[in-house]
Amino acid sequence: MSFQAAFSDLVGRLSFFHGLSPGLVLALRPMLRLLELKRGRVLLERGRRQEVVWFVVSGTLKEVLAGGRVGWFWSAGDFVFC
């Protein structure tokens, strides 16, 4: 997916919660980057502090707890901050 398509998805999702001014949309754009991940990639290691919010454009993310149990799933359109 292109950055522009992903950015449009994000703006649409944020607008669902609250209207966005054109100035805010312009200010958000340079703050974001598109990250494509391979299956099994770890975004945040246990015990590390999260410093960003992820927006899932496509696919599924899961939280793996101690012992390998799955704690949560996120999918397209979800914001992830743990």
C-alpha positions in Angstrom: 0.0 0.0 0.0 1.3 3.5 -0.8 1.9 6.0 1.9 -0.8 8.3 0.6 -3.4 5.5 0.7 -2.3 4.5 4.3 -2.4 8.2 5.3 -5.9 8.6 3.9 -7.0 5.5 5.9 -5.6 7.0 9.0 -7.2 10.4 8.5 -10.5 8.7 7.8 -10.3 6.7 11.0 -9.3 9.8 13.1 -12.2 11.7 11.5 -14.6 9.1 12.8 -13.7 10.2 16.4 -13.4 13.9 15.7 -13.3 16.3 12.8 -9.8 17.2 11.6 -8.9 20.7 10.4 -6.9 20.9 7.2 -4.0 22.4 9.2 -3.9 19.3 11.5 -4.0 16.9 8.6 -1.0 18.8 7.0 0.8 18.8 10.4 0.4 15.1 10.8 1.8 14.0 7.5 5.5 14.7 8.1 5.2 13.0 11.6 4.2 9.6 10.1 6.0 6.8 8.2 4.8 3.7 6.6 6.2 0.5 8.1 5.7 -2.8 6.4 6.4 -5.8 8.5 7.0 -9.5 7.8 5.0 -12.1 9.6 6.5 -12.8 13.1 8.3 -9.5 13.4 8.3 -8.1 17.0 7.4 -4.5 17.3 8.0 -4.1 21.0 10.1 -6.3 23.2 8.7 -7.2 26.7 9.9 -4.7 29.3 10.6 -1.9 26.7 8.8 1.4 26.9 6.6 2.2 23.9 7.2 5.6 22.4 4.9 5.6 19.3 1.4 4.7 18.4 0.9 2.3 15.5 -2.1 2.4 13.1 -2.8 -1.0 11.5 -3.5 -0.4 7.8 -3.8 -4.1 6.9 -3.1 -7.5 8.5 -3.2 -8.5 12.1 -1.0 -7.8 15.2 -1.1 -9.8 18.3 0.2 -9.4 21.9 2.1 -12.4 23.1 2.2 -12.7 26.9 4.7 -14.6 29.1 4.4 -18.3 28.4 3.4 -17.7 24.8 -0.3 -17.0 25.5 -2.0 -14.4 23.2 -3.4 -11.5 25.1 -4.9 -9.3 22.4 -5.4 -8.9 18.6 -5.5 -5.8 16.5 -6.5 -5.5 12.9 -7.0 -3.0 10.1 -8.3 0.3 11.4 -7.0 -0.2 15.0 -4.6 2.0 16.9 -2.0 0.2 19.0 -0.4 1.6 22.1 0.6 -0.8 24.8 
